[in-house]
Amino acid sequence: SEKEKQRYANRGKYDSDNYHQDDNYKRINKEQNVLKKQGKLEDYMTGKKINANADTDLDHIVAAKTIHDDPARVLAEIDGAKLANTESNLKMTDSSLNRSKKDKSAEKFLADRDKRLKFLAEKEKNGALTPSQQKEKEKLLKQKEIQDEKFKEQYEQENVLVNNLIR
């Protein structure tokens, strides 16, 4: 309806602070950091044990921005921060992986990584990479530590869960 279209249009701009300052986010982050310090935490993307001193972020498997911008969420009148900040949607990962993923789906993130690595490999065949390209290649190669199929499966499971909560 026109009323619902207007409500969606007026949902407000995505505000990262609203999602990252949510009480559930802070509680889960604190719990995950305790487990990290105890050596009982695994990076959800790579499956590797997280070192107690590792630089990590609590990642929204389905991005908070994706949830914020979901028309079905707005139609269902569900608080985006509450929906995004569930234990199943928040998992610890290497900070560089999280920050590279941004608000992409697992499928898009991995496809972009592979496309860019292929591009850089072609550039390297034709000569040396620039320092910034070499740095990018190293960052992308770190992303190859991701267990692609497991990562995509976790994303899809969480996406289904989020959509079921909306509908």
Phi and psi in radians as a Rosetta constraint file:
Dihedral C 1 N 2 CA 2 C 2 CIRCULARHARMONIC -1.099 0.35
Dihedral N 2 CA 2 C 2 N 3 CIRCULARHARMONIC -0.651 0.35
Dihedral C 2 N 3 CA 3 C 3 CIRCULARHARMONIC -1.079 0.35
Dihedral N 3 CA 3 C 3 N 4 CIRCULARHARMONIC -0.758 0.35
Dihedral C 3 N 4 CA 4 C 4 CIRCULARHARMONIC -1.194 0.35
Dihedral N 4 CA 4 C 4 N 5 CIRCULARHARMONIC -0.665 0.35
Dihedral C 4 N 5 CA 5 C 5 CIRCULARHARMONIC -1.053 0.35
Dihedral N 5 CA 5 C 5 N 6 CIRCULARHARMONIC -0.723 0.35
Dihedral C 5 N 6 CA 6 C 6 CIRCULARHARMONIC -1.167 0.35
Dihedral N 6 CA 6 C 6 N 7 CIRCULARHARMONIC -0.716 0.35
Dihedral C 6 N 7 CA 7 C 7 CIRCULARHARMONIC -1.089 0.35
Dihedral N 7 CA 7 C 7 N 8 CIRCULARHARMONIC -0.704 0.35
Dihedral C 7 N 8 CA 8 C 8 CIRCULARHARMONIC -1.143 0.35
Dihedral N 8 CA 8 C 8 N 9 CIRCULARHARMONIC -0.792 0.35
Dihedral C 8 N 9 CA 9 C 9 CIRCULARHARMONIC -1.071 0.35
Dihedral N 9 CA 9 C 9 N 10 CIRCULARHARMONIC -0.516 0.35
Dihedral C 9 N 10 CA 10 C 10 CIRCULARHARMONIC -1.747 0.35
Dihedral N 10 CA 10 C 10 N 11 CIRCULARHARMONIC 0.316 0.35
Dihedral C 10 N 11 CA 11 C 11 CIRCULARHARMONIC -1.135 0.35
Dihedral N 11 CA 11 C 11 N 12 CIRCULARHARMONIC -0.302 0.35
Dihedral C 11 N 12 CA 12 C 12 CIRCULARHARMONIC 1.667 0.35
Dihedral N 12 CA 12 C 12 N 13 CIRCULARHARMONIC 2.726 0.35
Dihedral C 12 N 13 CA 13 C 13 CIRCULARHARMONIC -1.260 0.35
Dihedral N 13 CA 13 C 13 N 14 CIRCULARHARMONIC 2.528 0.35
Dihedral C 13 N 14 CA 14 C 14 CIRCULARHARMONIC -1.050 0.35
Dihedral N 14 CA 14 C 14 N 15 CIRCULARHARMONIC 2.241 0.35
Dihedral C 14 N 15 CA 15 C 15 CIRCULARHARMONIC -2.136 0.35
Dihedral N 15 CA 15 C 15 N 16 CIRCULARHARMONIC 1.833 0.35
Dihedral C 15 N 16 CA 16 C 16 CIRCULARHARMONIC -0.948 0.35
Dihedral N 16 CA 16 C 16 N 17 CIRCULARHARMONIC -0.673 0.35
Dihedral C 16 N 17 CA 17 C 17 CIRCULARHARMONIC -1.053 0.35
Dihedral N 17 CA 17 C 17 N 18 CIRCULARHARMONIC -0.660 0.35
Dihedral C 17 N 18 CA 18 C 18 CIRCULARHARMONIC -1.032 0.35
Dihedral N 18 CA 18 C 18 N 19 CIRCULARHARMONIC -0.613 0.35
Dihedral C 18 N 19 CA 19 C 19 CIRCULARHARMONIC -1.489 0.35
Dihedral N 19 CA 19 C 19 N 20 CIRCULARHARMONIC -0.654 0.35
Dihedral C 19 N 20 CA 20 C 20 CIRCULARHARMONIC -1.532 0.35
Dihedral N 20 CA 20 C 20 N 21 CIRCULARHARMONIC -0.146 0.35
Dihedral C 20 N 21 CA 21 C 21 CIRCULARHARMONIC -1.849 0.35
Dihedral N 21 CA 21 C 21 N 22 CIRCULARHARMONIC 0.063 0.35
Dihedral C 21 N 22 CA 22 C 22 CIRCULARHARMONIC -1.075 0.35
Dihedral N 22 CA 22 C 22 N 23 CIRCULARHARMONIC 2.509 0.35
Dihedral C 22 N 23 CA 23 C 23 CIRCULARHARMONIC -1.013 0.35
Dihedral N 23 CA 23 C 23 N 24 CIRCULARHARMONIC -0.719 0.35
Dihedral C 23 N 24 CA 24 C 24 CIRCULARHARMONIC -1.117 0.35
Dihedral N 24 CA 24 C 24 N 25 CIRCULARHARMONIC -0.735 0.35
Dihedral C 24 N 25 CA 25 C 25 CIRCULARHARMONIC -1.036 0.35
Dihedral N 25 CA 25 C 25 N 26 CIRCULARHARMONIC -0.848 0.35
Dihedral C 25 N 26 CA 26 C 26 CIRCULARHARMONIC -1.112 0.35
Dihedral N 26 CA 26 C 26 N 27 CIRCULARHARMONIC -0.712 0.35
Dihedral C 26 N 27 CA 27 C 27 CIRCULARHARMONIC -1.119 0.35
Dihedral N 27 CA 27 C 27 N 28 CIRCULARHARMONIC -0.849 0.35
Dihedral C 27 N 28 CA 28 C 28 CIRCULARHARMONIC -1.137 0.35
Dihedral N 28 CA 28 C 28 N 29 CIRCULARHARMONIC -0.700 0.35
Dihedral C 28 N 29 CA 29 C 29 CIRCULARHARMONIC -1.057 0.35
Dihedral N 29 CA 29 C 29 N 30 CIRCULARHARMONIC -0.758 0.35
Dihedral C 29 N 30 CA 30 C 30 CIRCULARHARMONIC -1.102 0.35
Dihedral N 30 CA 30 C 30 N 31 CIRCULARHARMONIC -0.786 0.35
Dihedral C 30 N 31 CA 31 C 31 CIRCULARHARMONIC -1.076 0.35
Dihedral N 31 CA 31 C 31 N 32 CIRCULARHARMONIC -0.758 0.35
Dihedral C 31 N 32 CA 32 C 32 CIRCULARHARMONIC -1.148 0.35
Dihedral N 32 CA 32 C 32 N 33 CIRCULARHARMONIC -0.655 0.35
Dihedral C 32 N 33 CA 33 C 33 CIRCULARHARMONIC -1.181 0.35
Dihedral N 33 CA 33 C 33 N 34 CIRCULARHARMONIC -0.597 0.35
Dihedral C 33 N 34 CA 34 C 34 CIRCULARHARMONIC -1.097 0.35
Dihedral N 34 CA 34 C 34 N 35 CIRCULARHARMONIC -0.821 0.35
Dihedral C 34 N 35 CA 35 C 35 CIRCULARHARMONIC -1.086 0.35
Dihedral N 35 CA 35 C 35 N 36 CIRCULARHARMONIC -0.662 0.35
Dihedral C 35 N 36 CA 36 C 36 CIRCULARHARMONIC -1.084 0.35
Dihedral N 36 CA 36 C 36 N 37 CIRCULARHARMONIC -0.814 0.35
Dihedral C 36 N 37 CA 37 C 37 CIRCULARHARMONIC -1.116 0.35
Dihedral N 37 CA 37 C 37 N 38 CIRCULARHARMONIC -0.502 0.35
Dihedral C 37 N 38 CA 38 C 38 CIRCULARHARMONIC -1.464 0.35
Dihedral N 38 CA 38 C 38 N 39 CIRCULARHARMONIC -0.070 0.35
Dihedral C 38 N 39 CA 39 C 39 CIRCULARHARMONIC 1.297 0.35
Dihedral N 39 CA 39 C 39 N 40 CIRCULARHARMONIC 0.445 0.35
Dihedral C 39 N 40 CA 40 C 40 CIRCULARHARMONIC -1.957 0.35
Dihedral N 40 CA 40 C 40 N 41 CIRCULARHARMONIC 0.417 0.35
Dihedral C 40 N 41 CA 41 C 41 CIRCULARHARMONIC -2.157 0.35
Dihedral N 41 CA 41 C 41 N 42 CIRCULARHARMONIC 2.445 0.35
Dihedral C 41 N 42 CA 42 C 42 CIRCULARHARMONIC -2.033 0.35
Dihedral N 42 CA 42 C 42 N 43 CIRCULARHARMONIC 2.412 0.35
Dihedral C 42 N 43 CA 43 C 43 CIRCULARHARMONIC -1.165 0.35
Dihedral N 43 CA 43 C 43 N 44 CIRCULARHARMONIC 2.140 0.35
Dihedral C 43 N 44 CA 44 C 44 CIRCULARHARMONIC -1.199 0.35
Dihedral N 44 CA 44 C 44 N 45 CIRCULARHARMONIC -0.385 0.35
Dihedral C 44 N 45 CA 45 C 45 CIRCULARHARMONIC -1.477 0.35
Dihedral N 45 CA 45 C 45 N 46 CIRCULARHARMONIC -0.721 0.35
Dihedral C 45 N 46 CA 46 C 46 CIRCULARHARMONIC -1.733 0.35
Dihedral N 46 CA 46 C 46 N 47 CIRCULARHARMONIC -0.364 0.35
Dihedral C 46 N 47 CA 47 C 47 CIRCULARHARMONIC 1.372 0.35
Dihedral N 47 CA 47 C 47 N 48 CIRCULARHARMONIC 0.026 0.35
Dihedral C 47 N 48 CA 48 C 48 CIRCULARHARMONIC -1.478 0.35
Dihedral N 48 CA 48 C 48 N 49 CIRCULARHARMONIC 2.595 0.35
Dihedral C 48 N 49 CA 49 C 49 CIRCULARHARMONIC -1.120 0.35
Dihedral N 49 CA 49 C 49 N 50 CIRCULARHARMONIC 2.398 0.35
Dihedral C 49 N 50 CA 50 C 50 CIRCULARHARMONIC -1.579 0.35
Dihedral N 50 CA 50 C 50 N 51 CIRCULARHARMONIC 2.191 0.35
Dihedral C 50 N 51 CA 51 C 51 CIRCULARHARMONIC -1.151 0.35
Dihedral N 51 CA 51 C 51 N 52 CIRCULARHARMONIC 2.510 0.35
Dihedral C 51 N 52 CA 52 C 52 CIRCULARHARMONIC -0.983 0.35
Dihedral N 52 CA 52 C 52 N 53 CIRCULARHARMONIC -0.520 0.35
Dihedral C 52 N 53 CA 53 C 53 CIRCULARHARMONIC -1.786 0.35
Dihedral N 53 CA 53 C 53 N 54 CIRCULARHARMONIC 0.160 0.35
Dihedral C 53 N 54 CA 54 C 54 CIRCULARHARMONIC -1.169 0.35
Dihedral N 54 CA 54 C 54 N 55 CIRCULARHARMONIC 2.618 0.35
Dihedral C 54 N 55 CA 55 C 55 CIRCULARHARMONIC -1.468 0.35
Dihedral N 55 CA 55 C 55 N 56 CIRCULARHARMONIC 1.828 0.35
Dihedral C 55 N 56 CA 56 C 56 CIRCULARHARMONIC -2.202 0.35
Dihedral N 56 CA 56 C 56 N 57 CIRCULARHARMONIC 2.829 0.35
Dihedral C 56 N 57 CA 57 C 57 CIRCULARHARMONIC -2.291 0.35
Dihedral N 57 CA 57 C 57 N 58 CIRCULARHARMONIC 2.666 0.35
Dihedral C 57 N 58 CA 58 C 58 CIRCULARHARMONIC -1.510 0.35
Dihedral N 58 CA 58 C 58 N 59 CIRCULARHARMONIC 2.020 0.35
Dihedral C 58 N 59 CA 59 C 59 CIRCULARHARMONIC -1.740 0.35
Dihedral N 59 CA 59 C 59 N 60 CIRCULARHARMONIC 2.397 0.35
Dihedral C 59 N 60 CA 60 C 60 CIRCULARHARMONIC -1.401 0.35
Dihedral N 60 CA 60 C 60 N 61 CIRCULARHARMONIC 1.942 0.35
Dihedral C 60 N 61 CA 61 C 61 CIRCULARHARMONIC -0.953 0.35
Dihedral N 61 CA 61 C 61 N 62 CIRCULARHARMONIC -0.968 0.35
Dihedral C 61 N 62 CA 62 C 62 CIRCULARHARMONIC -1.614 0.35
Dihedral N 62 CA 62 C 62 N 63 CIRCULARHARMONIC 2.045 0.35
Dihedral C 62 N 63 CA 63 C 63 CIRCULARHARMONIC -0.960 0.35
Dihedral N 63 CA 63 C 63 N 64 CIRCULARHARMONIC 2.476 0.35
Dihedral C 63 N 64 CA 64 C 64 CIRCULARHARMONIC -1.000 0.35
Dihedral N 64 CA 64 C 64 N 65 CIRCULARHARMONIC -0.676 0.35
Dihedral C 64 N 65 CA 65 C 65 CIRCULARHARMONIC -1.126 0.35
Dihedral N 65 CA 65 C 65 N 66 CIRCULARHARMONIC -0.691 0.35
Dihedral C 65 N 66 CA 66 C 66 CIRCULARHARMONIC -1.060 0.35
Dihedral N 66 CA 66 C 66 N 67 CIRCULARHARMONIC -0.775 0.35
Dihedral C 66 N 67 CA 67 C 67 CIRCULARHARMONIC -1.157 0.35
Dihedral N 67 CA 67 C 67 N 68 CIRCULARHARMONIC -0.759 0.35
Dihedral C 67 N 68 CA 68 C 68 CIRCULARHARMONIC -1.003 0.35
Dihedral N 68 CA 68 C 68 N 69 CIRCULARHARMONIC -0.724 0.35
Dihedral C 68 N 69 CA 69 C 69 CIRCULARHARMONIC -1.541 0.35
Dihedral N 69 CA 69 C 69 N 70 CIRCULARHARMONIC 0.043 0.35
Dihedral C 69 N 70 CA 70 C 70 CIRCULARHARMONIC -1.279 0.35
Dihedral N 70 CA 70 C 70 N 71 CIRCULARHARMONIC 2.032 0.35
Dihedral C 70 N 71 CA 71 C 71 CIRCULARHARMONIC -1.034 0.35
Dihedral N 71 CA 71 C 71 N 72 CIRCULARHARMONIC -0.604 0.35
Dihedral C 71 N 72 CA 72 C 72 CIRCULARHARMONIC -1.144 0.35
Dihedral N 72 CA 72 C 72 N 73 CIRCULARHARMONIC -0.629 0.35
Dihedral C 72 N 73 CA 73 C 73 CIRCULARHARMONIC -1.106 0.35
Dihedral N 73 CA 73 C 73 N 74 CIRCULARHARMONIC -0.761 0.35
Dihedral C 73 N 74 CA 74 C 74 CIRCULARHARMONIC -1.152 0.35
Dihedral N 74 CA 74 C 74 N 75 CIRCULARHARMONIC -0.757 0.35
Dihedral C 74 N 75 CA 75 C 75 CIRCULARHARMONIC -1.052 0.35
Dihedral N 75 CA 75 C 75 N 76 CIRCULARHARMONIC -0.686 0.35
Dihedral C 75 N 76 CA 76 C 76 CIRCULARHARMONIC -1.393 0.35
Dihedral N 76 CA 76 C 76 N 77 CIRCULARHARMONIC -0.102 0.35
Dihedral C 76 N 77 CA 77 C 77 CIRCULARHARMONIC 1.017 0.35
Dihedral N 77 CA 77 C 77 N 78 CIRCULARHARMONIC 0.772 0.35
Dihedral C 77 N 78 CA 78 C 78 CIRCULARHARMONIC -1.772 0.35
Dihedral N 78 CA 78 C 78 N 79 CIRCULARHARMONIC 2.343 0.35
Dihedral C 78 N 79 CA 79 C 79 CIRCULARHARMONIC -1.112 0.35
Dihedral N 79 CA 79 C 79 N 80 CIRCULARHARMONIC 2.106 0.35
Dihedral C 79 N 80 CA 80 C 80 CIRCULARHARMONIC -1.059 0.35
Dihedral N 80 CA 80 C 80 N 81 CIRCULARHARMONIC -0.721 0.35
Dihedral C 80 N 81 CA 81 C 81 CIRCULARHARMONIC -1.130 0.35
Dihedral N 81 CA 81 C 81 N 82 CIRCULARHARMONIC -0.679 0.35
Dihedral C 81 N 82 CA 82 C 82 CIRCULARHARMONIC -1.178 0.35
Dihedral N 82 CA 82 C 82 N 83 CIRCULARHARMONIC -0.684 0.35
Dihedral C 82 N 83 CA 83 C 83 CIRCULARHARMONIC -1.231 0.35
Dihedral N 83 CA 83 C 83 N 84 CIRCULARHARMONIC -0.685 0.35
Dihedral C 83 N 84 CA 84 C 84 CIRCULARHARMONIC -1.313 0.35
Dihedral N 84 CA 84 C 84 N 85 CIRCULARHARMONIC -0.524 0.35
Dihedral C 84 N 85 CA 85 C 85 CIRCULARHARMONIC -1.791 0.35
Dihedral N 85 CA 85 C 85 N 86 CIRCULARHARMONIC 1.052 0.35
Dihedral C 85 N 86 CA 86 C 86 CIRCULARHARMONIC -1.840 0.35
Dihedral N 86 CA 86 C 86 N 87 CIRCULARHARMONIC 2.760 0.35
Dihedral C 86 N 87 CA 87 C 87 CIRCULARHARMONIC -1.042 0.35
Dihedral N 87 CA 87 C 87 N 88 CIRCULARHARMONIC -0.607 0.35
Dihedral C 87 N 88 CA 88 C 88 CIRCULARHARMONIC -1.287 0.35
Dihedral N 88 CA 88 C 88 N 89 CIRCULARHARMONIC -0.431 0.35
Dihedral C 88 N 89 CA 89 C 89 CIRCULARHARMONIC -1.643 0.35
Dihedral N 89 CA 89 C 89 N 90 CIRCULARHARMONIC -0.178 0.35
Dihedral C 89 N 90 CA 90 C 90 CIRCULARHARMONIC -1.962 0.35
Dihedral N 90 CA 90 C 90 N 91 CIRCULARHARMONIC 2.037 0.35
Dihedral C 90 N 91 CA 91 C 91 CIRCULARHARMONIC -2.376 0.35
Dihedral N 91 CA 91 C 91 N 92 CIRCULARHARMONIC 2.573 0.35
Dihedral C 91 N 92 CA 92 C 92 CIRCULARHARMONIC -1.408 0.35
Dihedral N 92 CA 92 C 92 N 93 CIRCULARHARMONIC 2.436 0.35
Dihedral C 92 N 93 CA 93 C 93 CIRCULARHARMONIC -2.634 0.35
Dihedral N 93 CA 93 C 93 N 94 CIRCULARHARMONIC 2.931 0.35
Dihedral C 93 N 94 CA 94 C 94 CIRCULARHARMONIC -0.990 0.35
Dihedral N 94 CA 94 C 94 N 95 CIRCULARHARMONIC 2.356 0.35
Dihedral C 94 N 95 CA 95 C 95 CIRCULARHARMONIC -1.068 0.35
Dihedral N 95 CA 95 C 95 N 96 CIRCULARHARMONIC -0.634 0.35
Dihedral C 95 N 96 CA 96 C 96 CIRCULARHARMONIC -1.178 0.35
Dihedral N 96 CA 96 C 96 N 97 CIRCULARHARMONIC -0.599 0.35
Dihedral C 96 N 97 CA 97 C 97 CIRCULARHARMONIC -1.167 0.35
Dihedral N 97 CA 97 C 97 N 98 CIRCULARHARMONIC -0.802 0.35
Dihedral C 97 N 98 CA 98 C 98 CIRCULARHARMONIC -1.059 0.35
Dihedral N 98 CA 98 C 98 N 99 CIRCULARHARMONIC -0.786 0.35
Dihedral C 98 N 99 CA 99 C 99 CIRCULARHARMONIC -1.258 0.35
Dihedral N 99 CA 99 C 99 N 100 CIRCULARHARMONIC -0.445 0.35
Dihedral C 99 N 100 CA 100 C 100 CIRCULARHARMONIC -1.336 0.35
Dihedral N 100 CA 100 C 100 N 101 CIRCULARHARMONIC -0.620 0.35
Dihedral C 100 N 101 CA 101 C 101 CIRCULARHARMONIC -1.152 0.35
Dihedral N 101 CA 101 C 101 N 102 CIRCULARHARMONIC -0.674 0.35
Dihedral C 101 N 102 CA 102 C 102 CIRCULARHARMONIC 0.925 0.35
Dihedral N 102 CA 102 C 102 N 103 CIRCULARHARMONIC -2.175 0.35
Dihedral C 102 N 103 CA 103 C 103 CIRCULARHARMONIC -1.866 0.35
Dihedral N 103 CA 103 C 103 N 104 CIRCULARHARMONIC 0.387 0.35
Dihedral C 103 N 104 CA 104 C 104 CIRCULARHARMONIC -1.422 0.35
Dihedral N 104 CA 104 C 104 N 105 CIRCULARHARMONIC 2.685 0.35
Dihedral C 104 N 105 CA 105 C 105 CIRCULARHARMONIC -1.252 0.35
Dihedral N 105 CA 105 C 105 N 106 CIRCULARHARMONIC 2.847 0.35
Dihedral C 105 N 106 CA 106 C 106 CIRCULARHARMONIC -1.020 0.35
Dihedral N 106 CA 106 C 106 N 107 CIRCULARHARMONIC -0.789 0.35
Dihedral C 106 N 107 CA 107 C 107 CIRCULARHARMONIC -1.022 0.35
Dihedral N 107 CA 107 C 107 N 108 CIRCULARHARMONIC -0.831 0.35
Dihedral C 107 N 108 CA 108 C 108 CIRCULARHARMONIC -1.171 0.35
Dihedral N 108 CA 108 C 108 N 109 CIRCULARHARMONIC -0.758 0.35
Dihedral C 108 N 109 CA 109 C 109 CIRCULARHARMONIC -1.020 0.35
Dihedral N 109 CA 109 C 109 N 110 CIRCULARHARMONIC -0.843 0.35
Dihedral C 109 N 110 CA 110 C 110 CIRCULARHARMONIC -1.207 0.35
Dihedral N 110 CA 110 C 110 N 111 CIRCULARHARMONIC -0.677 0.35
Dihedral C 110 N 111 CA 111 C 111 CIRCULARHARMONIC -1.125 0.35
Dihedral N 111 CA 111 C 111 N 112 CIRCULARHARMONIC -0.741 0.35
Dihedral C 111 N 112 CA 112 C 112 CIRCULARHARMONIC -1.108 0.35
Dihedral N 112 CA 112 C 112 N 113 CIRCULARHARMONIC -0.721 0.35
Dihedral C 112 N 113 CA 113 C 113 CIRCULARHARMONIC -1.028 0.35
Dihedral N 113 CA 113 C 113 N 114 CIRCULARHARMONIC -0.881 0.35
Dihedral C 113 N 114 CA 114 C 114 CIRCULARHARMONIC -1.153 0.35
Dihedral N 114 CA 114 C 114 N 115 CIRCULARHARMONIC -0.676 0.35
Dihedral C 114 N 115 CA 115 C 115 CIRCULARHARMONIC -1.102 0.35
Dihedral N 115 CA 115 C 115 N 116 CIRCULARHARMONIC -0.766 0.35
Dihedral C 115 N 116 CA 116 C 116 CIRCULARHARMONIC -1.207 0.35
Dihedral N 116 CA 116 C 116 N 117 CIRCULARHARMONIC -0.694 0.35
Dihedral C 116 N 117 CA 117 C 117 CIRCULARHARMONIC -1.084 0.35
Dihedral N 117 CA 117 C 117 N 118 CIRCULARHARMONIC -0.705 0.35
Dihedral C 117 N 118 CA 118 C 118 CIRCULARHARMONIC -1.103 0.35
Dihedral N 118 CA 118 C 118 N 119 CIRCULARHARMONIC -0.769 0.35
Dihedral C 118 N 119 CA 119 C 119 CIRCULARHARMONIC -1.048 0.35
Dihedral N 119 CA 119 C 119 N 120 CIRCULARHARMONIC -0.812 0.35
Dihedral C 119 N 120 CA 120 C 120 CIRCULARHARMONIC -1.155 0.35
Dihedral N 120 CA 120 C 120 N 121 CIRCULARHARMONIC -0.617 0.35
Dihedral C 120 N 121 CA 121 C 121 CIRCULARHARMONIC -1.108 0.35
Dihedral N 121 CA 121 C 121 N 122 CIRCULARHARMONIC -0.715 0.35
Dihedral C 121 N 122 CA 122 C 122 CIRCULARHARMONIC -1.133 0.35
Dihedral N 122 CA 122 C 122 N 123 CIRCULARHARMONIC -0.743 0.35
Dihedral C 122 N 123 CA 123 C 123 CIRCULARHARMONIC -1.081 0.35
Dihedral N 123 CA 123 C 123 N 124 CIRCULARHARMONIC -0.689 0.35
Dihedral C 123 N 124 CA 124 C 124 CIRCULARHARMONIC -1.186 0.35
Dihedral N 124 CA 124 C 124 N 125 CIRCULARHARMONIC -0.568 0.35
Dihedral C 124 N 125 CA 125 C 125 CIRCULARHARMONIC -1.081 0.35
Dihedral N 125 CA 125 C 125 N 126 CIRCULARHARMONIC -0.562 0.35
Dihedral C 125 N 126 CA 126 C 126 CIRCULARHARMONIC -1.618 0.35
Dihedral N 126 CA 126 C 126 N 127 CIRCULARHARMONIC 0.117 0.35
Dihedral C 126 N 127 CA 127 C 127 CIRCULARHARMONIC 2.536 0.35
Dihedral N 127 CA 127 C 127 N 128 CIRCULARHARMONIC 3.087 0.35
Dihedral C 127 N 128 CA 128 C 128 CIRCULARHARMONIC -1.191 0.35
Dihedral N 128 CA 128 C 128 N 129 CIRCULARHARMONIC 2.563 0.35
Dihedral C 128 N 129 CA 129 C 129 CIRCULARHARMONIC -1.342 0.35
Dihedral N 129 CA 129 C 129 N 130 CIRCULARHARMONIC 2.649 0.35
Dihedral C 129 N 130 CA 130 C 130 CIRCULARHARMONIC -1.190 0.35
Dihedral N 130 CA 130 C 130 N 131 CIRCULARHARMONIC 2.830 0.35
Dihedral C 130 N 131 CA 131 C 131 CIRCULARHARMONIC -0.971 0.35
Dihedral N 131 CA 131 C 131 N 132 CIRCULARHARMONIC -0.687 0.35
Dihedral C 131 N 132 CA 132 C 132 CIRCULARHARMONIC -1.219 0.35
Dihedral N 132 CA 132 C 132 N 133 CIRCULARHARMONIC -0.623 0.35
Dihedral C 132 N 133 CA 133 C 133 CIRCULARHARMONIC -1.186 0.35
Dihedral N 133 CA 133 C 133 N 134 CIRCULARHARMONIC -0.665 0.35
Dihedral C 133 N 134 CA 134 C 134 CIRCULARHARMONIC -1.128 0.35
Dihedral N 134 CA 134 C 134 N 135 CIRCULARHARMONIC -0.729 0.35
Dihedral C 134 N 135 CA 135 C 135 CIRCULARHARMONIC -1.112 0.35
Dihedral N 135 CA 135 C 135 N 136 CIRCULARHARMONIC -0.743 0.35
Dihedral C 135 N 136 CA 136 C 136 CIRCULARHARMONIC -1.088 0.35
Dihedral N 136 CA 136 C 136 N 137 CIRCULARHARMONIC -0.735 0.35
Dihedral C 136 N 137 CA 137 C 137 CIRCULARHARMONIC -1.056 0.35
Dihedral N 137 CA 137 C 137 N 138 CIRCULARHARMONIC -0.769 0.35
Dihedral C 137 N 138 CA 138 C 138 CIRCULARHARMONIC -1.071 0.35
Dihedral N 138 CA 138 C 138 N 139 CIRCULARHARMONIC -0.727 0.35
Dihedral C 138 N 139 CA 139 C 139 CIRCULARHARMONIC -1.121 0.35
Dihedral N 139 CA 139 C 139 N 140 CIRCULARHARMONIC -0.752 0.35
Dihedral C 139 N 140 CA 140 C 140 CIRCULARHARMONIC -1.174 0.35
Dihedral N 140 CA 140 C 140 N 141 CIRCULARHARMONIC -0.640 0.35
Dihedral C 140 N 141 CA 141 C 141 CIRCULARHARMONIC -1.146 0.35
Dihedral N 141 CA 141 C 141 N 142 CIRCULARHARMONIC -0.577 0.35
Dihedral C 141 N 142 CA 142 C 142 CIRCULARHARMONIC -1.087 0.35
Dihedral N 142 CA 142 C 142 N 143 CIRCULARHARMONIC -0.619 0.35
Dihedral C 142 N 143 CA 143 C 143 CIRCULARHARMONIC -1.181 0.35
Dihedral N 143 CA 143 C 143 N 144 CIRCULARHARMONIC -0.305 0.35
Dihedral C 143 N 144 CA 144 C 144 CIRCULARHARMONIC -1.216 0.35
Dihedral N 144 CA 144 C 144 N 145 CIRCULARHARMONIC -0.199 0.35
Dihedral C 144 N 145 CA 145 C 145 CIRCULARHARMONIC -1.254 0.35
Dihedral N 145 CA 145 C 145 N 146 CIRCULARHARMONIC -0.262 0.35
Dihedral C 145 N 146 CA 146 C 146 CIRCULARHARMONIC -1.138 0.35
Dihedral N 146 CA 146 C 146 N 147 CIRCULARHARMONIC 2.385 0.35
Dihedral C 146 N 147 CA 147 C 147 CIRCULARHARMONIC -1.430 0.35
Dihedral N 147 CA 147 C 147 N 148 CIRCULARHARMONIC 1.592 0.35
Dihedral C 147 N 148 CA 148 C 148 CIRCULARHARMONIC -0.894 0.35
Dihedral N 148 CA 148 C 148 N 149 CIRCULARHARMONIC -0.915 0.35
Dihedral C 148 N 149 CA 149 C 149 CIRCULARHARMONIC -1.146 0.35
Dihedral N 149 CA 149 C 149 N 150 CIRCULARHARMONIC -0.735 0.35
Dihedral C 149 N 150 CA 150 C 150 CIRCULARHARMONIC -1.118 0.35
Dihedral N 150 CA 150 C 150 N 151 CIRCULARHARMONIC -0.748 0.35
Dihedral C 150 N 151 CA 151 C 151 CIRCULARHARMONIC -1.072 0.35
Dihedral N 151 CA 151 C 151 N 152 CIRCULARHARMONIC -0.820 0.35
Dihedral C 151 N 152 CA 152 C 152 CIRCULARHARMONIC -1.110 0.35
Dihedral N 152 CA 152 C 152 N 153 CIRCULARHARMONIC -0.689 0.35
Dihedral C 152 N 153 CA 153 C 153 CIRCULARHARMONIC -1.125 0.35
Dihedral N 153 CA 153 C 153 N 154 CIRCULARHARMONIC -0.777 0.35
Dihedral C 153 N 154 CA 154 C 154 CIRCULARHARMONIC -1.080 0.35
Dihedral N 154 CA 154 C 154 N 155 CIRCULARHARMONIC -0.724 0.35
Dihedral C 154 N 155 CA 155 C 155 CIRCULARHARMONIC -1.078 0.35
Dihedral N 155 CA 155 C 155 N 156 CIRCULARHARMONIC -0.839 0.35
Dihedral C 155 N 156 CA 156 C 156 CIRCULARHARMONIC -1.097 0.35
Dihedral N 156 CA 156 C 156 N 157 CIRCULARHARMONIC -0.735 0.35
Dihedral C 156 N 157 CA 157 C 157 CIRCULARHARMONIC -1.067 0.35
Dihedral N 157 CA 157 C 157 N 158 CIRCULARHARMONIC -0.764 0.35
Dihedral C 157 N 158 CA 158 C 158 CIRCULARHARMONIC -1.217 0.35
Dihedral N 158 CA 158 C 158 N 159 CIRCULARHARMONIC -0.652 0.35
Dihedral C 158 N 159 CA 159 C 159 CIRCULARHARMONIC -1.097 0.35
Dihedral N 159 CA 159 C 159 N 160 CIRCULARHARMONIC -0.724 0.35
Dihedral C 159 N 160 CA 160 C 160 CIRCULARHARMONIC -1.104 0.35
Dihedral N 160 CA 160 C 160 N 161 CIRCULARHARMONIC -0.772 0.35
Dihedral C 160 N 161 CA 161 C 161 CIRCULARHARMONIC -1.062 0.35
Dihedral N 161 CA 161 C 161 N 162 CIRCULARHARMONIC -0.808 0.35
Dihedral C 161 N 162 CA 162 C 162 CIRCULARHARMONIC -1.058 0.35
Dihedral N 162 CA 162 C 162 N 163 CIRCULARHARMONIC -0.796 0.35
Dihedral C 162 N 163 CA 163 C 163 CIRCULARHARMONIC -1.149 0.35
Dihedral N 163 CA 163 C 163 N 164 CIRCULARHARMONIC -0.607 0.35
Dihedral C 163 N 164 CA 164 C 164 CIRCULARHARMONIC -1.163 0.35
Dihedral N 164 CA 164 C 164 N 165 CIRCULARHARMONIC -0.635 0.35
Dihedral C 164 N 165 CA 165 C 165 CIRCULARHARMONIC -1.181 0.35
Dihedral N 165 CA 165 C 165 N 166 CIRCULARHARMONIC -0.564 0.35
Dihedral C 165 N 166 CA 166 C 166 CIRCULARHARMONIC -1.280 0.35
Dihedral N 166 CA 166 C 166 N 167 CIRCULARHARMONIC -0.747 0.35
